C-alpha cells in the first residue's frame, strides 16, 4: 500500500486535508506546523512529528495545503521534486494562486493540483496550463453540511432579534508578506470592521448584537477596540466556527473561506470592502456588499 506524507501549516488547508485523509486508506505520516496541528487533533486524525525530509523520503508521494504564513509546503514541493517523489497540492481558496507557490522569486508547482469546484478549476487551468488540475470532493464542506443539518434544530428558535458575526481575516499581514506594504490591497481587517461598526445602524434592518471572531493567525486582543461599540457583545476566541455561524443571521467579513461556510448555512453573507473599485475574491454571486446595502437601502 502506498504511503503519503501530508504536509500543512495553515488552518484552511488543514481542514480540507484532515477531512480528506479520514476518508482514505493510505498509510501516512504528517508534517504539521502552525494552526494545522491543532486542526488535525480536533478532527481526530493521528499525527506524527516528522522532519520534512525524512517524511518525504519514506513516502511514495506527498500532498500539501498552501500557506501564506509559512514556506513549509513550498519547500516540500521543491524537496519532493529533488527526491523524485510525486507531489499534489489541494487548494482551499479562490485567490492568490500564483503567490501560493512563489518561493525566493520563483513559482514552484507540484505535479498535480486539486480543487473542489468549477470556479477554482477554471482559474487554476487558466494560470497553470502545464500542470495537471483535478476536481476532488471537499470532505470538509461535506462534513460542514452534515453538521449544519444536525445542529440547525438547536438554533432554529425563530428569534425576532437579528444577530451578526464579523469574521476576522489577517489581510494586513498577508499584504505585507506579499508586497512589503500592509495597505497594498486597499483594505484590511481593522478598517473593514470599523466600516461595519460605523454603518451598522444605517442598514435597512436592525441588528441588535454583533460577535467578532478573530482568525487563528490574528494577534491576541487585535479586535478588543470593537468592544467599545455597545452592539459588540463578544470576541469569540474559543467557539466552534459553525456554532458562531449558526447562531447568527448575518455573516460579515472580507473574503474569508468562513464566509463560504456561511453560504452553506444559508446565511446572509456580506463583504465589508468599502472601496467600490475593489471586489471580494470569493466567486459567489450570493455574497453581498455592505456598501451596496447602505447606498441602495436594501432590506434583507
TORKOL-4160 file (C-alpha; in steps of 0.2 Angstrom, whole numbers, padded with zeros to 4 digits, m for minus):
300
<pt num="1" X="0000" Y="0000" Z="0000"/>
<pt num="2" X="0006" Y="0017" Z="m0005"/>
<pt num="3" X="0012" Y="0029" Z="0009"/>
<pt num="4" X="0008" Y="0048" Z="0008"/>
<pt num="5" X="0017" Y="0062" Z="0018"/>
<pt num="6" X="0003" Y="0075" Z="0022"/>
<pt num="7" X="0011" Y="0092" Z="0024"/>
<pt num="8" X="0002" Y="0108" Z="0030"/>
<pt num="9" X="0003" Y="0124" Z="0040"/>
<pt num="10" X="m0012" Y="0135" Z="0039"/>
<pt num="11" X="m0029" Y="0131" Z="0046"/>
<pt num="12" X="m0040" Y="0131" Z="0030"/>
<pt num="13" X="m0029" Y="0118" Z="0021"/>
<pt num="14" X="m0028" Y="0108" Z="0037"/>
<pt num="15" X="m0047" Y="0107" Z="0037"/>
<pt num="16" X="m0048" Y="0101" Z="0019"/>
<pt num="17" X="m0033" Y="0089" Z="0021"/>
<pt num="18" X="m0038" Y="0081" Z="0038"/>
<pt num="19" X="m0056" Y="0078" Z="0032"/>
<pt num="20" X="m0049" Y="0070" Z="0015"/>
<pt num="21" X="m0037" Y="0059" Z="0025"/>
<pt num="22" X="m0050" Y="0052" Z="0036"/>
<pt num="23" X="m0059" Y="0045" Z="0021"/>
<pt num="24" X="m0043" Y="0037" Z="0014"/>
<pt num="25" X="m0035" Y="0020" Z="0017"/>
<pt num="26" X="m0017" Y="0026" Z="0014"/>
<pt num="27" X="m0003" Y="0024" Z="0026"/>
<pt num="28" X="0003" Y="0041" Z="0030"/>
<pt num="29" X="0014" Y="0052" Z="0040"/>
<pt num="30" X="0012" Y="0070" Z="0044"/>
<pt num="31" X="0022" Y="0086" Z="0044"/>
<pt num="32" X="0012" Y="0099" Z="0053"/>
<pt num="33" X="0016" Y="0116" Z="0059"/>
<pt num="34" X="0006" Y="0132" Z="0065"/>
<pt num="35" X="m0013" Y="0130" Z="0066"/>
<pt num="36" X="m0013" Y="0114" Z="0056"/>
<pt num="37" X="m0008" Y="0103" Z="0071"/>
<pt num="38" X="m0022" Y="0108" Z="0082"/>
<pt num="39" X="m0034" Y="0106" Z="0067"/>
<pt num="40" X="m0029" Y="0088" Z="0064"/>
<pt num="41" X="m0030" Y="0084" Z="0083"/>
<pt num="42" X="m0048" Y="0092" Z="0083"/>
<pt num="43" X="m0053" Y="0082" Z="0068"/>
<pt num="44" X="m0046" Y="0066" Z="0077"/>
<pt num="45" X="m0033" Y="0062" Z="0064"/>
<pt num="46" X="m0017" Y="0053" Z="0071"/>
<pt num="47" X="m0002" Y="0064" Z="0069"/>
<pt num="48" X="0017" Y="0060" Z="0069"/>
<pt num="49" X="0030" Y="0073" Z="0072"/>
<pt num="50" X="0040" Y="0071" Z="0057"/>
<pt num="51" X="0055" Y="0080" Z="0050"/>
<pt num="52" X="0051" Y="0086" Z="0032"/>
<pt num="53" X="0065" Y="0077" Z="0023"/>
<pt num="54" X="0063" Y="0061" Z="0032"/>
<pt num="55" X="0044" Y="0061" Z="0029"/>
<pt num="56" X="0046" Y="0064" Z="0010"/>
<pt num="57" X="0060" Y="0051" Z="0009"/>
<pt num="58" X="0049" Y="0037" Z="0017"/>
<pt num="59" X="0034" Y="0041" Z="0007"/>
<pt num="60" X="0028" Y="0037" Z="m0011"/>
<pt num="61" X="0021" Y="0054" Z="m0014"/>
<pt num="62" X="0016" Y="0070" Z="m0004"/>
<pt num="63" X="0000" Y="0080" Z="m0003"/>
<pt num="64" X="0000" Y="0098" Z="0004"/>
<pt num="65" X="m0010" Y="0113" Z="0008"/>
<pt num="66" X="m0004" Y="0130" Z="0004"/>
<pt num="67" X="0001" Y="0144" Z="0017"/>
<pt num="68" X="0004" Y="0162" Z="0017"/>
<pt num="69" X="0012" Y="0162" Z="0034"/>
<pt num="70" X="0024" Y="0149" Z="0030"/>
<pt num="71" X="0035" Y="0142" Z="0017"/>
<pt num="72" X="0033" Y="0124" Z="0023"/>
<pt num="73" X="0023" Y="0117" Z="0008"/>
<pt num="74" X="0033" Y="0127" Z="m0004"/>
<pt num="75" X="0049" Y="0119" Z="0002"/>
<pt num="76" X="0040" Y="0102" Z="0002"/>
<pt num="77" X="0036" Y="0103" Z="m0016"/>
<pt num="78" X="0054" Y="0108" Z="m0020"/>
<pt num="79" X="0061" Y="0093" Z="m0010"/>
<pt num="80" X="0049" Y="0081" Z="m0017"/>
<pt num="81" X="0055" Y="0086" Z="m0034"/>
<pt num="82" X="0073" Y="0084" Z="m0029"/>
<pt num="83" X="0070" Y="0067" Z="m0022"/>
<pt num="84" X="0059" Y="0061" Z="m0037"/>
<pt num="85" X="0043" Y="0060" Z="m0027"/>
<pt num="86" X="0026" Y="0065" Z="m0034"/>
<pt num="87" X="0018" Y="0080" Z="m0026"/>
<pt num="88" X="0000" Y="0086" Z="m0025"/>
<pt num="89" X="m0007" Y="0102" Z="m0018"/>
<pt num="90" X="m0025" Y="0104" Z="m0013"/>
<pt num="91" X="m0030" Y="0122" Z="m0015"/>
<pt num="92" X="m0043" Y="0128" Z="m0002"/>
<pt num="93" X="m0047" Y="0145" Z="m0008"/>
<pt num="94" X="m0050" Y="0156" Z="m0023"/>
<pt num="95" X="m0037" Y="0169" Z="m0023"/>
<pt num="96" X="m0018" Y="0172" Z="m0024"/>
<pt num="97" X="m0015" Y="0156" Z="m0033"/>
<pt num="98" X="0002" Y="0160" Z="m0040"/>
<pt num="99" X="0008" Y="0168" Z="m0024"/>
<pt num="100" X="0004" Y="0152" Z="m0015"/>
<pt num="101" X="0018" Y="0143" Z="m0025"/>
<pt num="102" X="0031" Y="0158" Z="m0025"/>
<pt num="103" X="0047" Y="0155" Z="m0016"/>
<pt num="104" X="0063" Y="0165" Z="m0017"/>
<pt num="105" X="0056" Y="0174" Z="m0033"/>
<pt num="106" X="0051" Y="0158" Z="m0042"/>
<pt num="107" X="0035" Y="0149" Z="m0044"/>
<pt num="108" X="0037" Y="0130" Z="m0039"/>
<pt num="109" X="0022" Y="0120" Z="m0045"/>
<pt num="110" X="0018" Y="0102" Z="m0039"/>
<pt num="111" X="0015" Y="0088" Z="m0051"/>
<pt num="112" X="m0004" Y="0089" Z="m0048"/>
<pt num="113" X="m0016" Y="0102" Z="m0041"/>
<pt num="114" X="m0033" Y="0098" Z="m0033"/>
<pt num="115" X="m0048" Y="0109" Z="m0032"/>
<pt num="116" X="m0066" Y="0106" Z="m0027"/>
<pt num="117" X="m0077" Y="0117" Z="m0038"/>
<pt num="118" X="m0079" Y="0124" Z="m0055"/>
<pt num="119" X="m0073" Y="0142" Z="m0051"/>
<pt num="120" X="m0057" Y="0135" Z="m0044"/>
<pt num="121" X="m0054" Y="0123" Z="m0058"/>
<pt num="122" X="m0056" Y="0136" Z="m0071"/>
<pt num="123" X="m0045" Y="0148" Z="m0063"/>
<pt num="124" X="m0031" Y="0135" Z="m0060"/>
<pt num="125" X="m0032" Y="0129" Z="m0078"/>
<pt num="126" X="m0030" Y="0147" Z="m0084"/>
<pt num="127" X="m0015" Y="0150" Z="m0073"/>
<pt num="128" X="m0006" Y="0133" Z="m0073"/>
<pt num="129" X="m0008" Y="0127" Z="m0091"/>
<pt num="130" X="0005" Y="0114" Z="m0090"/>
<pt num="131" X="0000" Y="0106" Z="m0073"/>
<pt num="132" X="m0012" Y="0093" Z="m0070"/>
<pt num="133" X="m0028" Y="0100" Z="m0062"/>
<pt num="134" X="m0041" Y="0089" Z="m0055"/>
<pt num="135" X="m0058" Y="0092" Z="m0046"/>
<pt num="136" X="m0060" Y="0082" Z="m0030"/>
<pt num="137" X="m0073" Y="0081" Z="m0016"/>
<pt num="138" X="m0071" Y="0094" Z="m0002"/>
<pt num="139" X="m0075" Y="0082" Z="0013"/>
<pt num="140" X="m0073" Y="0097" Z="0024"/>
<pt num="141" X="m0088" Y="0106" Z="0016"/>
<pt num="142" X="m0097" Y="0089" Z="0016"/>
<pt num="143" X="m0094" Y="0087" Z="0034"/>
<pt num="144" X="m0099" Y="0105" Z="0037"/>
<pt num="145" X="m0116" Y="0102" Z="0028"/>
<pt num="146" X="m0119" Y="0087" Z="0039"/>
<pt num="147" X="m0115" Y="0097" Z="0055"/>
<pt num="148" X="m0127" Y="0111" Z="0049"/>
<pt num="149" X="m0141" Y="0098" Z="0046"/>
<pt num="150" X="m0138" Y="0091" Z="0064"/>
<pt num="151" X="m0136" Y="0107" Z="0073"/>
<pt num="152" X="m0149" Y="0118" Z="0064"/>
<pt num="153" X="m0163" Y="0111" Z="0075"/>
<pt num="154" X="m0155" Y="0119" Z="0091"/>
<pt num="155" X="m0153" Y="0136" Z="0083"/>
<pt num="156" X="m0169" Y="0137" Z="0074"/>
<pt num="157" X="m0178" Y="0147" Z="0088"/>
<pt num="158" X="m0187" Y="0159" Z="0077"/>
<pt num="159" X="m0180" Y="0174" Z="0087"/>
<pt num="160" X="m0185" Y="0191" Z="0082"/>
<pt num="161" X="m0169" Y="0199" Z="0086"/>
<pt num="162" X="m0156" Y="0199" Z="0072"/>
<pt num="163" X="m0138" Y="0194" Z="0076"/>
<pt num="164" X="m0122" Y="0197" Z="0066"/>
<pt num="165" X="m0105" Y="0189" Z="0066"/>
<pt num="166" X="m0089" Y="0198" Z="0059"/>
<pt num="167" X="m0076" Y="0185" Z="0053"/>
<pt num="168" X="m0058" Y="0191" Z="0055"/>
<pt num="169" X="m0045" Y="0188" Z="0042"/>
<pt num="170" X="m0027" Y="0193" Z="0043"/>
<pt num="171" X="m0027" Y="0203" Z="0027"/>
<pt num="172" X="m0014" Y="0216" Z="0033"/>
<pt num="173" X="0000" Y="0203" Z="0037"/>
<pt num="174" X="m0004" Y="0194" Z="0021"/>
<pt num="175" X="m0002" Y="0210" Z="0011"/>
<pt num="176" X="0014" Y="0214" Z="0020"/>
<pt num="177" X="0022" Y="0197" Z="0016"/>
<pt num="178" X="0016" Y="0198" Z="m0002"/>
<pt num="179" X="0021" Y="0216" Z="m0006"/>
<pt num="180" X="0030" Y="0224" Z="0009"/>
<pt num="181" X="0015" Y="0236" Z="0012"/>
<pt num="182" X="0001" Y="0232" Z="0024"/>
<pt num="183" X="m0010" Y="0243" Z="0015"/>
<pt num="184" X="m0007" Y="0237" Z="m0003"/>
<pt num="185" X="m0023" Y="0228" Z="m0005"/>
<pt num="186" X="m0033" Y="0244" Z="m0002"/>
<pt num="187" X="m0042" Y="0236" Z="0013"/>
<pt num="188" X="m0038" Y="0227" Z="0029"/>
<pt num="189" X="m0047" Y="0218" Z="0043"/>
<pt num="190" X="m0047" Y="0233" Z="0055"/>
<pt num="191" X="m0053" Y="0246" Z="0043"/>
<pt num="192" X="m0067" Y="0234" Z="0037"/>
<pt num="193" X="m0073" Y="0231" Z="0054"/>
<pt num="194" X="m0073" Y="0249" Z="0058"/>
<pt num="195" X="m0083" Y="0252" Z="0042"/>
<pt num="196" X="m0096" Y="0240" Z="0048"/>
<pt num="197" X="m0097" Y="0247" Z="0066"/>
<pt num="198" X="m0098" Y="0265" Z="0059"/>
<pt num="199" X="m0113" Y="0260" Z="0047"/>
<pt num="200" X="m0122" Y="0245" Z="0055"/>
<pt num="201" X="m0135" Y="0256" Z="0062"/>
<pt num="202" X="m0138" Y="0264" Z="0045"/>
<pt num="203" X="m0143" Y="0247" Z="0037"/>
<pt num="204" X="m0161" Y="0244" Z="0032"/>
<pt num="205" X="m0163" Y="0230" Z="0045"/>
<pt num="206" X="m0160" Y="0231" Z="0064"/>
<pt num="207" X="m0145" Y="0220" Z="0070"/>
<pt num="208" X="m0145" Y="0221" Z="0089"/>
<pt num="209" X="m0129" Y="0212" Z="0093"/>
<pt num="210" X="m0113" Y="0208" Z="0084"/>
<pt num="211" X="m0100" Y="0195" Z="0088"/>
<pt num="212" X="m0082" Y="0197" Z="0082"/>
<pt num="213" X="m0072" Y="0181" Z="0078"/>
<pt num="214" X="m0053" Y="0183" Z="0076"/>
<pt num="215" X="m0044" Y="0172" Z="0063"/>
<pt num="216" X="m0032" Y="0159" Z="0070"/>
<pt num="217" X="m0017" Y="0169" Z="0065"/>
<pt num="218" X="m0023" Y="0186" Z="0072"/>
<pt num="219" X="m0013" Y="0193" Z="0087"/>
<pt num="220" X="m0022" Y="0192" Z="0104"/>
<pt num="221" X="m0033" Y="0207" Z="0108"/>
<pt num="222" X="m0032" Y="0213" Z="0090"/>
<pt num="223" X="m0051" Y="0217" Z="0089"/>
<pt num="224" X="m0053" Y="0222" Z="0108"/>
<pt num="225" X="m0056" Y="0240" Z="0102"/>
<pt num="226" X="m0073" Y="0235" Z="0095"/>
<pt num="227" X="m0080" Y="0231" Z="0112"/>
<pt num="228" X="m0082" Y="0250" Z="0114"/>
<pt num="229" X="m0097" Y="0248" Z="0102"/>
<pt num="230" X="m0112" Y="0243" Z="0113"/>
<pt num="231" X="m0118" Y="0231" Z="0099"/>
<pt num="232" X="m0102" Y="0220" Z="0100"/>
<pt num="233" X="m0106" Y="0208" Z="0114"/>
<pt num="234" X="m0092" Y="0196" Z="0112"/>
<pt num="235" X="m0074" Y="0192" Z="0105"/>
<pt num="236" X="m0076" Y="0174" Z="0100"/>
<pt num="237" X="m0059" Y="0165" Z="0103"/>
<pt num="238" X="m0064" Y="0148" Z="0108"/>
<pt num="239" X="m0081" Y="0144" Z="0100"/>
<pt num="240" X="m0083" Y="0132" Z="0085"/>
<pt num="241" X="m0084" Y="0141" Z="0069"/>
<pt num="242" X="m0100" Y="0133" Z="0064"/>
<pt num="243" X="m0108" Y="0137" Z="0081"/>
<pt num="244" X="m0104" Y="0155" Z="0079"/>
<pt num="245" X="m0111" Y="0155" Z="0061"/>
<pt num="246" X="m0127" Y="0145" Z="0065"/>
<pt num="247" X="m0132" Y="0157" Z="0079"/>
<pt num="248" X="m0130" Y="0172" Z="0068"/>
<pt num="249" X="m0142" Y="0179" Z="0055"/>
<pt num="250" X="m0129" Y="0189" Z="0045"/>
<pt num="251" X="m0111" Y="0185" Z="0042"/>
<pt num="252" X="m0099" Y="0199" Z="0039"/>
<pt num="253" X="m0081" Y="0199" Z="0033"/>
<pt num="254" X="m0069" Y="0202" Z="0019"/>
<pt num="255" X="m0066" Y="0186" Z="0008"/>
<pt num="256" X="m0063" Y="0173" Z="0021"/>
<pt num="257" X="m0067" Y="0154" Z="0017"/>
<pt num="258" X="m0078" Y="0155" Z="0033"/>
<pt num="259" X="m0089" Y="0166" Z="0023"/>
<pt num="260" X="m0092" Y="0152" Z="0011"/>
<pt num="261" X="m0097" Y="0141" Z="0026"/>
<pt num="262" X="m0110" Y="0155" Z="0030"/>
<pt num="263" X="m0117" Y="0152" Z="0012"/>
<pt num="264" X="m0118" Y="0134" Z="0016"/>
<pt num="265" X="m0128" Y="0138" Z="0031"/>
<pt num="266" X="m0140" Y="0149" Z="0021"/>
<pt num="267" X="m0135" Y="0164" Z="0030"/>
<pt num="268" X="m0134" Y="0182" Z="0023"/>
<pt num="269" X="m0116" Y="0185" Z="0019"/>
<pt num="270" X="m0109" Y="0202" Z="0017"/>
<pt num="271" X="m0092" Y="0208" Z="0012"/>
<pt num="272" X="m0086" Y="0224" Z="0021"/>
<pt num="273" X="m0074" Y="0230" Z="0007"/>
<pt num="274" X="m0079" Y="0249" Z="0006"/>
<pt num="275" X="m0069" Y="0254" Z="m0010"/>
<pt num="276" X="m0081" Y="0252" Z="m0025"/>
<pt num="277" X="m0067" Y="0248" Z="m0036"/>
<pt num="278" X="m0062" Y="0233" Z="m0027"/>
<pt num="279" X="m0071" Y="0216" Z="m0026"/>
<pt num="280" X="m0072" Y="0201" Z="m0015"/>
<pt num="281" X="m0061" Y="0187" Z="m0021"/>
<pt num="282" X="m0074" Y="0174" Z="m0017"/>
<pt num="283" X="m0083" Y="0170" Z="m0033"/>
<pt num="284" X="m0100" Y="0168" Z="m0026"/>
<pt num="285" X="m0114" Y="0179" Z="m0033"/>
<pt num="286" X="m0124" Y="0177" Z="m0016"/>
<pt num="287" X="m0111" Y="0187" Z="m0007"/>
<pt num="288" X="m0117" Y="0205" Z="m0005"/>
<pt num="289" X="m0108" Y="0221" Z="m0002"/>
<pt num="290" X="m0110" Y="0232" Z="0013"/>
<pt num="291" X="m0108" Y="0247" Z="0003"/>
<pt num="292" X="m0122" Y="0242" Z="m0009"/>
<pt num="293" X="m0134" Y="0239" Z="0006"/>
<pt num="294" X="m0130" Y="0256" Z="0013"/>
<pt num="295" X="m0131" Y="0265" Z="m0004"/>
<pt num="296" X="m0147" Y="0256" Z="m0010"/>
<pt num="297" X="m0156" Y="0254" Z="0006"/>
<pt num="298" X="m0159" Y="0236" Z="0003"/>
<pt num="299" X="m0170" Y="0227" Z="0015"/>
<pt num="300" X="m0165" Y="0209" Z="0019"/>
